[in-house]
């Protein structure tokens, strides 16, 4: 059994939502509060709080312990033993967020395999293209595509994610075969609405230098499937993920135009999670499986 003062410190941090406020209430220094938390984390080999510049969020482990602090010592020891077991056998709830189109096509099978391999883990999978706050919204892991912001979270690249500029044969017949990016300046463009600048195309020129071009929006969508269908119908050209347009290019329904000017910078598929030091075993096992898929 760990010393009770440390559990009391944990409880006050959760109540106050801040290390600084907890230190004030306990009449302790911020450093002393931090030492209590680090001691508990080191003893249990579990992360108890996720800390960002905006928030201090208790982990599920911290919430479980806090709920039992008022109970008997025996009951608390049972919870601690259960948490310790989760570090040797994957178990408990695992909440993840993945992009809709990519997730359905490439991640549904490996995640179903994971659920079959680890029946003690309850997968909670959110297929959605919206940008979520991993810590604030209680996710254990999210899958991200593209260029990552510096968020202070841990990101591991699991695959490449090339984007191809595509157009339908009918649009090319109407507007002519482009020979360089400037030829596209007046072409209608199907924009990915979740992008920071949906109508901007950034690419690498034939001298290996970065360049960009503002295109003329014809349609906005946050779905790769919607963008592809509109592109096939000749609504406009579009920058499409290779995974969703490979077959259409092979069949001639779409044409990969200006292949000598690849989209830049290169995109990747990443798993993003809060912490390396005390990563739950269930998260580690899922990352390992996704890397091999």
DRENLO-484267 format. One record per residue (C-alpha): residue in three letters; residue number from 1; x, y, z. Coordinates in steps of 0.5 Angstrom, whole numbers, padded with zeros to 4 digits. Layout:
N
ALA  NUM  X  Y  Z
...
This chain:
293
UNK  1  0000  0000  0000
UNK  2  0003  0007  -0002
UNK  3  0003  0013  0003
UNK  4  -0004  0016  0004
UNK  5  -0002  0023  0003
UNK  6  0000  0022  -0004
UNK  7  -0007  0019  -0006
UNK  8  -0010  0025  -0002
UNK  9  -0006  0030  -0007
UNK  10  -0008  0026  -0013
UNK  11  -0015  0027  -0010
UNK  12  -0014  0034  -0010
UNK  13  -0011  0035  -0016
UNK  14  -0017  0032  -0020
UNK  15  -0022  0036  -0015
UNK  16  -0018  0043  -0017
UNK  17  -0017  0041  -0024
UNK  18  -0010  0044  -0024
UNK  19  -0003  0042  -0020
UNK  20  -0002  0050  -0018
UNK  21  -0009  0050  -0015
UNK  22  -0008  0044  -0011
UNK  23  -0002  0046  -0009
UNK  24  -0005  0052  -0006
UNK  25  -0011  0048  -0003
UNK  26  -0006  0044  0000
UNK  27  -0001  0049  0003
UNK  28  0005  0046  -0001
UNK  29  0009  0048  -0007
UNK  30  0008  0046  -0014
UNK  31  0014  0042  -0014
UNK  32  0012  0038  -0008
UNK  33  0005  0036  -0011
UNK  34  0009  0034  -0017
UNK  35  0014  0029  -0013
UNK  36  0008  0026  -0010
UNK  37  0005  0025  -0017
UNK  38  0011  0022  -0020
UNK  39  0012  0018  -0014
UNK  40  0005  0014  -0015
UNK  41  0007  0014  -0023
UNK  42  0014  0011  -0022
UNK  43  0011  0006  -0017
UNK  44  0005  0004  -0021
UNK  45  0008  0005  -0028
UNK  46  0002  0008  -0030
UNK  47  0001  0015  -0033
UNK  48  -0004  0019  -0028
UNK  49  -0005  0026  -0031
UNK  50  -0004  0028  -0038
UNK  51  -0001  0035  -0038
UNK  52  -0002  0040  -0044
UNK  53  -0001  0048  -0044
UNK  54  -0009  0048  -0044
UNK  55  -0011  0043  -0039
UNK  56  -0009  0038  -0034
UNK  57  -0013  0031  -0035
UNK  58  -0013  0025  -0030
UNK  59  -0013  0018  -0034
UNK  60  -0017  0013  -0033
UNK  61  -0013  0010  -0028
UNK  62  -0013  0016  -0024
UNK  63  -0020  0016  -0024
UNK  64  -0021  0009  -0022
UNK  65  -0016  0010  -0016
UNK  66  -0019  0017  -0014
UNK  67  -0026  0013  -0013
UNK  68  -0023  0008  -0009
UNK  69  -0019  0012  -0004
UNK  70  -0025  0013  0001
UNK  71  -0026  0005  0001
UNK  72  -0022  0000  0005
UNK  73  -0015  -0001  0004
UNK  74  -0017  -0008  0002
UNK  75  -0021  -0005  -0004
UNK  76  -0016  0000  -0006
UNK  77  -0011  -0005  -0006
UNK  78  -0016  -0009  -0011
UNK  79  -0016  -0003  -0016
UNK  80  -0009  -0002  -0016
UNK  81  -0008  -0010  -0017
UNK  82  -0013  -0009  -0023
UNK  83  -0009  -0003  -0026
UNK  84  -0002  -0007  -0025
UNK  85  -0005  -0013  -0029
UNK  86  -0007  -0009  -0035
UNK  87  0000  -0008  -0036
UNK  88  0001  -0015  -0037
UNK  89  -0005  -0017  -0040
UNK  90  -0009  -0012  -0045
UNK  91  -0015  -0010  -0042
UNK  92  -0020  -0005  -0041
UNK  93  -0023  0000  -0045
UNK  94  -0019  0003  -0051
UNK  95  -0022  0009  -0055
UNK  96  -0019  0011  -0061
UNK  97  -0021  0016  -0067
UNK  98  -0019  0014  -0074
UNK  99  -0021  0018  -0081
UNK  100  -0027  0015  -0084
UNK  101  -0025  0013  -0091
UNK  102  -0018  0011  -0090
UNK  103  -0021  0007  -0083
UNK  104  -0026  0004  -0087
UNK  105  -0022  0001  -0092
UNK  106  -0015  0000  -0089
UNK  107  -0016  0000  -0081
UNK  108  -0023  -0004  -0080
UNK  109  -0020  -0011  -0081
UNK  110  -0014  -0010  -0077
UNK  111  -0018  -0007  -0071
UNK  112  -0023  -0013  -0072
UNK  113  -0017  -0018  -0071
UNK  114  -0014  -0014  -0065
UNK  115  -0021  -0015  -0062
UNK  116  -0021  -0022  -0063
UNK  117  -0014  -0023  -0061
UNK  118  -0015  -0019  -0054
UNK  119  -0022  -0020  -0052
UNK  120  -0021  -0017  -0045
UNK  121  -0020  -0010  -0049
UNK  122  -0027  -0006  -0050
UNK  123  -0025  -0003  -0057
UNK  124  -0029  0004  -0058
UNK  125  -0028  0006  -0065
UNK  126  -0030  0013  -0068
UNK  127  -0030  0013  -0075
UNK  128  -0030  0021  -0077
UNK  129  -0026  0026  -0081
UNK  130  -0027  0031  -0076
UNK  131  -0021  0034  -0072
UNK  132  -0021  0032  -0064
UNK  133  -0017  0033  -0058
UNK  134  -0014  0027  -0056
UNK  135  -0013  0028  -0049
UNK  136  -0019  0033  -0047
UNK  137  -0024  0028  -0051
UNK  138  -0021  0022  -0047
UNK  139  -0018  0018  -0053
UNK  140  -0013  0013  -0052
UNK  141  -0010  0014  -0059
UNK  142  -0012  0017  -0066
UNK  143  -0010  0016  -0073
UNK  144  -0008  0022  -0077
UNK  145  -0007  0023  -0084
UNK  146  -0003  0029  -0087
UNK  147  0002  0034  -0084
UNK  148  0002  0034  -0077
UNK  149  0002  0040  -0072
UNK  150  0007  0041  -0067
UNK  151  0002  0039  -0061
UNK  152  0007  0036  -0056
UNK  153  0004  0029  -0057
UNK  154  0007  0023  -0059
UNK  155  0007  0021  -0067
UNK  156  0009  0015  -0070
UNK  157  0009  0014  -0078
UNK  158  0006  0008  -0080
UNK  159  0005  0009  -0088
UNK  160  0006  0014  -0093
UNK  161  0000  0017  -0096
UNK  162  0001  0020  -0103
UNK  163  -0004  0025  -0106
UNK  164  -0005  0025  -0114
UNK  165  -0008  0031  -0118
UNK  166  -0013  0028  -0122
UNK  167  -0018  0030  -0127
UNK  168  -0023  0026  -0132
UNK  169  -0022  0025  -0139
UNK  170  -0028  0029  -0141
UNK  171  -0025  0035  -0137
UNK  172  -0019  0034  -0140
UNK  173  -0022  0034  -0147
UNK  174  -0026  0040  -0145
UNK  175  -0020  0044  -0142
UNK  176  -0014  0041  -0146
UNK  177  -0008  0037  -0143
UNK  178  -0004  0041  -0138
UNK  179  0003  0041  -0139
UNK  180  0005  0045  -0133
UNK  181  0002  0047  -0126
UNK  182  0000  0054  -0129
UNK  183  -0005  0051  -0134
UNK  184  -0009  0049  -0128
UNK  185  -0010  0056  -0125
UNK  186  -0017  0057  -0128
UNK  187  -0019  0050  -0128
UNK  188  -0025  0048  -0123
UNK  189  -0022  0045  -0117
UNK  190  -0026  0040  -0112
UNK  191  -0023  0042  -0105
UNK  192  -0022  0038  -0099
UNK  193  -0026  0043  -0094
UNK  194  -0022  0040  -0088
UNK  195  -0016  0043  -0090
UNK  196  -0013  0049  -0087
UNK  197  -0013  0053  -0094
UNK  198  -0017  0048  -0099
UNK  199  -0016  0051  -0105
UNK  200  -0009  0052  -0105
UNK  201  -0004  0046  -0108
UNK  202  0003  0046  -0106
UNK  203  0007  0042  -0110
UNK  204  0015  0040  -0112
UNK  205  0017  0043  -0119
UNK  206  0022  0040  -0123
UNK  207  0028  0043  -0120
UNK  208  0026  0040  -0114
UNK  209  0023  0047  -0111
UNK  210  0017  0048  -0107
UNK  211  0011  0052  -0110
UNK  212  0004  0053  -0110
UNK  213  -0002  0055  -0114
UNK  214  -0009  0058  -0112
UNK  215  -0014  0054  -0116
UNK  216  -0021  0056  -0117
UNK  217  -0026  0052  -0112
UNK  218  -0032  0049  -0116
UNK  219  -0034  0044  -0110
UNK  220  -0032  0043  -0102
UNK  221  -0033  0036  -0099
UNK  222  -0030  0033  -0093
UNK  223  -0030  0026  -0096
UNK  224  -0025  0023  -0101
UNK  225  -0031  0019  -0104
UNK  226  -0035  0025  -0105
UNK  227  -0029  0028  -0108
UNK  228  -0027  0022  -0113
UNK  229  -0035  0022  -0115
UNK  230  -0035  0029  -0117
UNK  231  -0028  0029  -0120
UNK  232  -0030  0023  -0125
UNK  233  -0037  0027  -0127
UNK  234  -0032  0032  -0129
UNK  235  -0034  0038  -0124
UNK  236  -0027  0039  -0123
UNK  237  -0020  0037  -0122
UNK  238  -0018  0034  -0115
UNK  239  -0012  0032  -0111
UNK  240  -0014  0025  -0109
UNK  241  -0011  0020  -0104
UNK  242  -0008  0015  -0108
UNK  243  -0011  0009  -0104
UNK  244  -0018  0012  -0107
UNK  245  -0017  0013  -0114
UNK  246  -0012  0008  -0116
UNK  247  -0017  0003  -0119
UNK  248  -0021  0009  -0123
UNK  249  -0014  0011  -0126
UNK  250  -0012  0004  -0128
UNK  251  -0019  0003  -0131
UNK  252  -0019  0010  -0135
UNK  253  -0024  0014  -0131
UNK  254  -0019  0019  -0128
UNK  255  -0013  0021  -0131
UNK  256  -0007  0023  -0126
UNK  257  -0005  0029  -0129
UNK  258  0002  0033  -0128
UNK  259  0005  0027  -0125
UNK  260  0012  0031  -0125
UNK  261  0009  0036  -0120
UNK  262  0008  0032  -0114
UNK  263  0004  0034  -0108
UNK  264  0008  0037  -0102
UNK  265  0010  0036  -0097
UNK  266  0010  0029  -0097
UNK  267  0004  0026  -0093
UNK  268  0004  0020  -0088
UNK  269  -0001  0016  -0084
UNK  270  0001  0017  -0076
UNK  271  -0002  0014  -0070
UNK  272  -0002  0019  -0064
UNK  273  -0002  0018  -0057
UNK  274  -0001  0022  -0051
UNK  275  0006  0019  -0048
UNK  276  0011  0014  -0049
UNK  277  0014  0013  -0042
UNK  278  0008  0010  -0039
UNK  279  0004  0007  -0045
UNK  280  -0002  0002  -0043
UNK  281  0000  -0005  -0046
UNK  282  -0007  -0005  -0050
UNK  283  -0005  0002  -0054
UNK  284  0002  -0001  -0055
UNK  285  -0001  -0008  -0058
UNK  286  -0005  -0004  -0062
UNK  287  0000  0000  -0065
UNK  288  0004  -0006  -0066
UNK  289  -0001  -0009  -0070
UNK  290  -0003  -0003  -0074
UNK  291  0005  -0002  -0076
UNK  292  0004  -0009  -0079
UNK  293  -0002  -0009  -0083
